[in-house]
Amino acid sequence: MNALSEKIAVVYQEISLKNSAQILADKLNLNLIYSLSENNYKILLMVSDQGLELFLPDEKNLGSLRIDFLSSASLYRHQHGGGRKQLLARAIGLHKKKNLVVSDLSAGLGRDAFVLACLGAQVTMIERSPIICALLENGLKRAQEIAWIKDLTWRLICGDSRDYLQSLLPEQYPEVIYFDPMFPERKKSALVKKEMRILKEIAGEDVDAPELLSLALEKALKRVVVKRPKLAPPIEGQKPDFSLIGQSSRFDIYSQGVLDFGRFFGDSH
């Protein structure tokens, strides 16, 4: 068993789902349990008819975490998020070119990747946590029920982003590399969102962000985009060329060549 097996297990409550739950447990090298009450695990990955769900039994007030690209919130963002004028799209460069090739090095819940794919980008998502990747795979599978989502150009790779970047041949380099590293909260008293609390339990913090930034700068053809909290310092290493700042977060942009610099894209510092 792996290190996670001591605190996480796969659970099912319907006999009809036992086989699929067992397949998932074997894939992730986790224990399989049937009852929610008879366990000592800190985290449970539940297989249900509604999809794969992750929750912390000792923190019932948090509820469960399930990736659902068909949710009302997800579809609302798609329809009313501002299109190519929204900050994320401008940071990537989609307001100038529709079908950019983008690598998202920290896919997480897939929300930003979904927005980018909906706007026409060719997106490769990389997620190194096998648990989060299982949630993503399940969410992507269920989303295929919708024809227009099925037609999007996006894919998921379960693995370490450093290994992925190092494996690329020059002709495979993406035009844009994007990532949203997870860092510790600066204000310990701040109430962290449900999703962030659960994700941190699973994936921890991205302590290798400076190394990943350095590698991304070697591979991106046009720009590297890093999402940060609005008031947080840039990632250690090369300084961003410019930033796009929103209400609670900002995008630090590292240009690969003068022709990609912000003023040529119509972005403001």
N, C-alpha and C positions, 0 to 999 in steps of 0.2 A: 504494500500500500504506500501511497505517497504522503507527503506531509499534511496535505489537506484532509486526508481520510480520518484523522483524529478528531476533526471538528465539523466535518460536513458529511452528509449522507444523502442518497437518493431515496425518496419516499413515494409510495403510491397508496391509494385508498380504495381503488376499484380493481377487482380481480382481473377484469378484462384488460387492464393496462400493465399487468405484471411483466409480460414478456418485453414490452418496449422499455419499461423501467429497468429491467435487468440488463438489456442491451446497453442502455445509457450508463448504468453503474459500471459495467465491465469496461466500457470505452474510457470512462474517466478514472477507473481504478478506485472506485468508492464502494462503501457498503450499501446494501439495499435493505430498507426497513419497510414495514407495512403500517405500523401504528404511529400516529403523531405523538401520542402521550408516552409511549414506552421507549424513550430514547434520551441520550445524554449529549446529543450533538448541538453545537452552537448555531449551525447553519443547515437548512434543509432545502434540497432541490426537489420540488414536487412535480411529478408527472400527472397531468390531469387532462380531461377533455378540452379544457380551455387553453391548453398549451403548457409550456414549461414555466414554473414559477419558483422564485427564490425568496426565502424569508428566514428571519431570525426568531426562533421559538420563544426566546426570553424577552423579546421586544415586540410584543403583539401589536402595540400601537403604531408600529411602522408599516404594518400591512405587508403585502408581498410585492415583489418586483418581477414584472413580466414584460418582455419586449413585444410590442404590438404596433406594427406600422399601419394597422387599420383602425387604430383608436381615434376617437373624435379629436383629441388634442393633436395627434400626429397629422391627420388629414386637414385640420384647421390651419396648422402651420404651413402645410403645403399650399393651401388655397389663399391664405391671407398673410403670409410671412413677408411679403414685399418683393418676391421674385428676385430678379438679378440685381435689384437696387438694395437689397438687404445687406447688412454689414458683412456677413459671412461670404456671400457671393462676391462682393466687391474685393474682399481680402484675397480671395482665391484668384480673382481676375475674370469671373464668369460674366461680368457686365460688359466685357469686351470680346470675349470668345466663348462660344457655347460649349463645345465638346472638348474641353481641356481634359487631359489625362492626369488624374489626381490619385495619390496614395495617401490614405488616412492611417497613420502609424499607431493610433490609439483608438480603435473603433468604439470601445465602450458599449453604450446602448445603441449605437448606430444612427443616432438622430441627425447629426451633422452630415454624415455620409448619405443618408436618405434625402436630405434637402439638396445636396450637391448633385446626386443622381437625377432627382426630379427636374433640376435646372439644366440637364443635358451633359453633365460631366461623366467621364468614364472613370468610375471609382473602384479602387482596390482597397478594401478594409483589411487591416491586420490587427489581430487581437491575441495577445500572448497568454491571457488567462484561459485555461481550458473550460472553466465553469462559465465565464461570461461568453465565451465562444459558443458553447452549447446553447445558451439562451439566444444568441444571435442567429444561429443556424435554425432554431425552432421558429423564431420570429420571421425569418426570411422564407421559410417553407410555407408558413401560413399565409404570408403576404402574396404568394404566387396565385392565390385564388382570384386576385384582381388583375385583369388583363393588362392595364396600363402600368402596373407595378412590375408585372412579369416582363414587360418590354424594356425596363430600365437596364442600363449598362453598369452593373455593379457586381462585385464578387467579394467573397470573404476568404481570408487565409488565416488559419489558426496557427500561430507561431510567434516567435520573437521578431520584432521589427528590424533589429540589427541584422539578424541572419537573413531576413528578406532583402534588405537593401544591399548587403554584401554579395548576395547571389545574383544580382541583376547584371546583365551585360549592358554595355553602353547604349545599344539600340533599344533597350528596355527601360531606360531611365524615364521616370514620370516628369511631366512638365511642372507639376506643383506637388510639393510634399506638405501635408498638414498634420499637425498633432496637437493634442490637448492634454498635456501632462497633469497627473494628479499629484498635488503637493499637500503637505500638512496644513491644517487650518491655523492661521496666525492668531485668531482670537478664539481661545479655547472655550469661551462662554457662548460663542455663536452657535445657534441651532443649525445643524447641517441637514440638508435635504435628505429625505428617505433614501433616494437612489444613491447618493454619495456615501451615506453611512454603510449601506450594504455593499457597495462596490469596494470600499476601502477594506472591509472585512475580507473580501475575496482576493483583491488584486494588490492591496498595499499601496505604497507611494512610488512614484516614478523617480527613484534616486539617480537613475542613469540618464536623465533628460539632457544634461550637457553633452554627454557622449553621443546621444542620439541626434542632437542638433548638429553637431560637428559632422557626423556621417551623412545626415540629410543634405547638408550644404554641399557635399561632394557629389550627390546624386541628382538633385533637382535641376532641371534644365532652365526653369524660369524663375521660380521663387519658392521659398520655404515660409510657411505661415504657422505661427504658434499662438494658440489661444491662451490667454492669461487672465487672472482676476484684474480688474481695472487698476488697482493701486499696487499690485505686486511688481517687484522688479523683474526685468527680463531674465531669461535663463542665462546662467553663467557662460561666458564665452564671447563669441562675436556679437557685436551690438546690432540690433535691427536697424534697417535703413529708414523705416518709418512705421507708424502704427495707426490703426483705425480704432477709435475709442467709442464704446457704447455705454449704456447706463451702468452695467455692473461688470462688464468684461471688456477686453480689448484684444486686437489681433496684431501681434508683432510680425512684421514682414521683412524678410531678408531677400533682397533682389539678387538675381543671378545675371548680372550684366546691366549696363545703363539703360538699355531699351525697355527693360521691365520696370524701371524705377517709377515710383508712384505718380509723379507729375505727368508722365507720359500716358498713364492710365486714367488720369483725371481724378485720382484719389487725393485727399487732403491729409496733411500730417496732424 
